[in-house]
Amino acid sequence: MNKLPEPLHEYGYPISQLRQILKDLNISDKDFDDSFGVNTCTFDEKFEEVIIYQCDVERALYKLGHKFGKYHEWD
């Protein structure tokens, strides 16, 4: 993987997609969750999943020191 894949949802990554990305990057759910912290997300009834905003995924990866991470100011 050369970069993060595009999110499958207009607002970000469905949790199932995010968990697959973390598996592909060899990042444990616990490490990601600790880095992600307490944050906002949304739920899409069509997807029947929680959607994690792309900027929050990038920020968590940044905090983990991963090359796909990107610093974002919290809003």
Beta strands, then each sheet from edge to edge (+ up, - down):
strand 1: 12-14
strand 2: 42-44
strand 3: 49-53
sheet 1: 1+ 3- 2+
end
